[in-house]
Amino acid sequence: MGIMLLFVLVLATFLGFELIAKVPSQLHTPLMSGSNAISGITIVGALISLLGTWNTQDDILRTVLGTCAVMFATINVVGGYLVTDRMLGMFTGGKK
């Protein structure tokens, strides 16, 4: 089972790289918004996972991984929205 999961991870990595490399630059803003939504789902999942750590104090690994997941996904969401806002600002007219 572990080999199959590793195979899926490697295949998804190569497929994602090839897909993103072929996206024209005009479509990067909508793609960024979509990936922000996925990271938002990651935050919700990590928070749900962390809810179980309030009952058992012995599960340090789950606490550390859940906290890291929340932190990195939050950085990704905030950074993605800042980049998206900046890119959309390039398409609006200048101040008159």
HUNORJO-V591461 format. One record per pair of residues at least 6 apart in sequence whose C-alpha atoms are under 7 Angstrom apart, sorted by the first residue. I is the first residue (numbers start at 1). J is the second residue. D is the distance in Angstrom with one decimal. If there is no record, write none. Layout:
BEGIN
i->I j->J d->D
i->I j->J d->D
END
This chain:
BEGIN
i->29 j->84 d->5.8
i->32 j->80 d->6.4
i->32 j->84 d->6.8
i->36 j->77 d->5.1
i->36 j->80 d->6.2
i->39 j->73 d->5.4
i->39 j->76 d->6.9
i->39 j->77 d->6.2
i->40 j->77 d->6.8
i->42 j->73 d->6.6
i->43 j->70 d->5.2
i->43 j->73 d->6.0
i->43 j->74 d->7.0
i->46 j->66 d->5.2
i->46 j->69 d->6.1
i->46 j->70 d->5.9
i->49 j->66 d->6.6
i->50 j->63 d->6.2
i->50 j->66 d->5.8
i->53 j->59 d->6.6
i->53 j->63 d->6.3
END
